């Protein structure tokens, strides 16, 4: 069941796109090269209750989660494939770390957590500014998942008060790109705020 009409969908989409653009600017500095983000369109943004959500890759993936706390509460997830995670790690870490297996092992997770922190914080900040709410993301968590554990995770997060924003975008640099899967579980007050802002727009 769709919870937003076309105008409300556009409002949510605009907020997310502004956040992603801000995230791309920070990632450009972090990864030492210009990063461009592909704007998501309405056809890429599905907002519904109890939507079946599947991991779109075979094998292991990396699930990064951030609790949204404050006036509005929710839970946001970022999913990277193994290949995307390795690309990010090698782009952000210096050669001396990459070439040292022990050092690389100790640093690789920290890089993914920092990327999640950058992206989640940028989008949450846009929601806070445009919805005029005090909210922020907690310290991100990282876990390794496969299709079955991801399904269990989704079912656990879904309840009668949850709405899911599910979209995918593409961050691209000169010779590399990554397209993480985004899942945002938000409560009814978030939905009400989007509707309120849409009426004023």
N, C-alpha and C positions, 0 to 999 in steps of 0.2 A: 504494500500500500504506500503510495507516494504521500509524503507529508508536506511537500512544498509545491506551490503552483509555479508557473514559468518565471514570474517576476521574482519570487522568493529564491528560486533556484539560481537566478542570475545574480542576486545579492550575495548568496553563499559563494558562488563561483568567483565573483569579483574580489571578495575578501581573501579567498584562498590564493588567487593569482597574485595579489599584491604581496602576500606573505611569501610565496614561492620566489617572486622576483627579488625580494629582500634577501632571502636565503641564498639565491644564486650569487648576489654581490659578495656576501660573506664567504661563501665557498670558493669564489674566485681568489680571494686573498689566502684562504686556507690551503688551497691546492696549487697555488702559485701560477695560475693561468686563468684566462677569462672563461667563465662558465655562463652559458645561456640556458634559460629555462623555457620549455615549450608551454605556452599558455593552455590550460585545460579548457575544454568547451563543455557545453551542457551535455552533449552526447557522451562525454567521458565521466560525468558525475552522476552517480546513482545514489539516491537517498531513499531508504526504505526500511520497514520493520522486518526483522527475521529473514533478511535476504541470505540465501545460501552463498557463502563466501569460501572460495577454494584457493589453495596455494597454487599459483600459476607456474610452478617449476617442479621438476623432478629432483629427487635427492634432497640434500640439506639446504637450508636457508637460514638467514640471520634475522631474528625478530627483535626489534628495538622498541621498547615501550616507555611512554612518558605519561604520568598521571597529571591531569589538568586540575589545578586547585584554585579556590577563590570564589568569586561571586557565581561563576558558572563552573560546573564540574564535569569531567569527562575523562577519556582515556584515549591517547593517540598511539598508533602503531606504525612502524616503518619496516618494510620487509625487503631485504636485499638478497639476491641470489648469491651463491658461493663465488661466482665469477665477478659479480659487481663488487662484492666485499673485497676481494683480492685486488681489483683494479683501484679502488679507493685507497686501500692501504699502501699500495706501491706508489701511488701518485702523491700521497701526503707525507710519507716517511722518507728521510734522506737515505742515500745509497749505503752508507755505513751501517744503518740499521737493517735495511732490506737484505744485505749480504751477510749479516750475522744471524743465523737461525735462532739462537737463544734470545738475542735482543729483539728480533722481529716477533717472536712468540710472546714476549712480555708487553709489546707495544701495540700489536695489531688490533686488539679489542678496544683499546682506548681511542683509536682513530675512528672506529665506527660509532662509538658513543658520542664523540665530539661532532661528527657529521649529523647524527640524529638530534643532538642538542641544538645545532645551528638551524636545522630545518624546522623542527618542532617549535622552537622559540620564536622564529620569524612569523610563522602562521598564527601562533597563539597571541603574539603581540598585536597583529592586525585585528584579530577578533576582539581583543581587549580595547583597542583604540576605537574601532568603528561601532562596537556594541556598547561602548562606554561602561565597561565592566572591569573590575580588578580581578585579574586571573593570571596565572603563570604556570609553567611546567615544572614538575618535580625533577629530581635527578633521574636520568634515563637508566633503563635496565636492558641487558642484552642476554638473549638465550638462543641456542641452536635448535631448530625445529625441522620436522619433515611434514608431509601432507597430513598424516594422521594426528600428530600432536597439534598441528595448527587447527584442524577441525575441532578438536577438544577445547582448545583455547578460545575459539570463536563462540562456541556454545556456552562456555562458562561466562563470557562477557555479556552475552545477549540476555536481556531480561525485559520485562514489560515497560520499563522506563527508558530503555536505550534506543537511540536512533543511530543508524550507521551511515557515515559519509565514506564512500569508497571511491577512490579515483587513482589514476596512474598518470604520471607525467614524465617528461624526459629532460634530464640535465645533460647538456652536451658541452664538451670542450673541443679543441682542435682535432684531437685524434682519439678521443674516448667519450663515452656517454654512459649514463646509468639511469634506469627507469624503475625506481622503487615503487612498491605498492603501498598506498596509504590507506589506513583504516582509522576513522575517528568515531568513537562511541560517545555520544553526547546525550544529556538528559533533556527533559521536556522544556526546561527554562531556556536552554540554548535555542531550541526550535522556536519558542515564543519570541525570543529576541530578534531572530532573523526575520520573522513575520512583522514585528514592530518596525524595524529599520526599513523594510521593504515598502511599507505603507507611506513612510515619510519621504522615501526617495523620489 
